[in-house]
Amino acid sequence: MLTVEKLTKDFGRTRAVDDLSFHVRPGVVTGFLGPNGAGKSTTMRMMLGLDRPTSGTATIDGRPYRELDHPLRQVGALLDAGWVHPNRSARSHLRWMAASSSIPARRVDEVIEMVGLTSVATKRAGGFSLGMKQRLGLAGALLGDPHTLLFDEPVNGLDPEGIVWIRNFMRHLAGQGRTVLVSSHLLTEMSLTADHLVVIGQGRLIADCSVGEFTSRASSSVRVRSPRLPDLHRVLAEAGLNVVPLTASDGRPALTVADVTTDQVGDLAGQAGIALHELTGTSASLEEVFMSMTAGAVQYQGGGPPAGPGIDPRTQGGPR
Ligand SMILES: Nc1ncnc2c1ncn2[C@@H]1O[C@H](COP(=O)(O)OP(=O)(O)OP(=O)(O)O)[C@@H](O)[C@H]1O
């Protein structure tokens, strides 16, 4: 079990992680989801003792990483696949890792087999593709047969075959009863990989729920167009609604409002004397739901230029 309690991290005047609390349970894949810059990597680095919290705690089975007796046997991590010595073979790299943690050398061939690298085990890791490096990183994470595994954006840059492979592998590891936390900024990817989601934006917790619960919020959103879109945005936001600007498929600017009925949006517009050119109840895409939930967190500047439906805050006009 991984536990984060009131975790906060400041880098100078930037608060990267802000009073974050959640648990990651064994036996399921937990997706750690948030836009770029939301604080996912920083949180994972604190879980692994690589960054010191400003306040709060991150513990693995009740203890901070630095106090674990056998860290490699308790937690494995895949943070960055590119750190292997290029002239070492996969096997010698893993043997070196094993020796430094008193793990028997025979375990090396076991993990090489598990990740499907047996046929290239003696080849220089420098010549490996990103997907193969990723597998090698995973083999290293599994050396100590740890009960807890952390993956930071593991599918970044992988080809579709590599993505499916790692997705299945993470599910397999969770199926063995391990605690698996995997970060991503892609909701679609997470909805295919994870059972449970912890969603953050600007270092703060936005949602901690099943993937099903998260996606069911997609059923009650409204798309609205108006010749006075910035005014309408302000009125809806002032009413406490989660409003996300987007460009409709025909190229026209619109707003998506989550967890609301067309009646509510129509009434608010009417009270403000704002004409509407469209008012449609929609099943928002997962990305739209995600954006509406993180809208406050990425500090969208209402009235700014309409943005496309990506989820990177840098495309949303918000600061990183
Ligand atoms: N070493 C550092 N020094 C200063 N600021 C940092 C440092 N590491 C992270 N930050 C800042 O902390 C915030 C959170 O960054 P973090 O990398 O944890 O986010 P993330 O959700 O993992 O995003 P990404 O997917 O882009 O890495 C960002 O504003 C980032 O610029």
The ligand as an SDF file (V2000), in Angstrom:
LIG
                    3D

 31 33  0  0  0  0  0  0  0  0999 V2000
   13.4370   20.5770   -9.9070 N   0  0  0  0  0  0  0  0  0  0  0  0
   12.4960   21.4950  -10.1050 C   0  0  0  0  0  0  0  0  0  0  0  0
   12.7550   22.8070   -9.9150 N   0  0  0  0  0  0  0  0  0  0  0  0
   11.7970   23.7420  -10.1040 C   0  0  0  0  0  0  0  0  0  0  0  0
   10.5430   23.4650  -10.4890 N   0  0  0  0  0  0  0  0  0  0  0  0
   10.2200   22.1900  -10.6970 C   0  0  0  0  0  0  0  0  0  0  0  0
   11.1700   21.1220  -10.5230 C   0  0  0  0  0  0  0  0  0  0  0  0
   10.5530   19.9420  -10.8000 N   0  0  0  0  0  0  0  0  0  0  0  0
    9.2760   20.2540  -11.1450 C   0  0  0  0  0  0  0  0  0  0  0  0
    9.0670   21.5810  -11.0750 N   0  0  0  0  0  0  0  0  0  0  0  0
    7.8030   22.2740  -11.3330 C   0  0  0  0  0  0  0  0  0  0  0  0
    6.8120   21.6490  -10.5560 O   0  0  0  0  0  0  0  0  0  0  0  0
    5.5830   21.5320  -11.2790 C   0  0  0  0  0  0  0  0  0  0  0  0
    5.1730   20.0700  -11.3730 C   0  0  0  0  0  0  0  0  0  0  0  0
    6.0640   19.3820  -12.2430 O   0  0  0  0  0  0  0  0  0  0  0  0
    6.0140   17.8010  -12.4870 P   0  0  0  0  0  0  0  0  0  0  0  0
    7.1300   17.4570  -13.4090 O   0  0  0  0  0  0  0  0  0  0  0  0
    5.9350   17.1050  -11.1860 O   0  0  0  0  0  0  0  0  0  0  0  0
    4.6290   17.6490  -13.2330 O   0  0  0  0  0  0  0  0  0  0  0  0
    4.0720   16.4180  -14.0520 P   0  0  0  0  0  0  0  0  0  0  0  0
    2.6280   16.3150  -13.7060 O   0  0  0  0  0  0  0  0  0  0  0  0
    4.9020   15.2210  -13.8390 O   0  0  0  0  0  0  0  0  0  0  0  0
    4.2030   16.9400  -15.5300 O   0  0  0  0  0  0  0  0  0  0  0  0
    5.0500   16.3730  -16.7490 P   0  0  0  0  0  0  0  0  0  0  0  0
    4.2430   15.2420  -17.2820 O   0  0  0  0  0  0  0  0  0  0  0  0
    5.1050   17.5520  -17.6900 O   0  0  0  0  0  0  0  0  0  0  0  0
    6.3860   15.9810  -16.2000 O   0  0  0  0  0  0  0  0  0  0  0  0
    5.8260   22.2030  -12.6170 C   0  0  0  0  0  0  0  0  0  0  0  0
    5.3920   23.5440  -12.4950 O   0  0  0  0  0  0  0  0  0  0  0  0
    7.3170   22.1240  -12.7740 C   0  0  0  0  0  0  0  0  0  0  0  0
    7.7900   23.1730  -13.5900 O   0  0  0  0  0  0  0  0  0  0  0  0
  1  2  1  0
  2  3  1  0
  2  7  2  0
  3  4  2  0
  4  5  1  0
  5  6  2  0
  6  7  1  0
  6 10  1  0
  7  8  1  0
  8  9  2  0
  9 10  1  0
 10 11  1  0
 11 12  1  0
 11 30  1  0
 12 13  1  0
 13 14  1  0
 13 28  1  0
 14 15  1  0
 15 16  1  0
 16 17  2  0
 16 18  1  0
 16 19  1  0
 19 20  1  0
 20 21  2  0
 20 22  1  0
 20 23  1  0
 23 24  1  0
 24 25  2  0
 24 26  1  0
 24 27  1  0
 28 29  1  0
 28 30  1  0
 30 31  1  0
M  END
$$$$
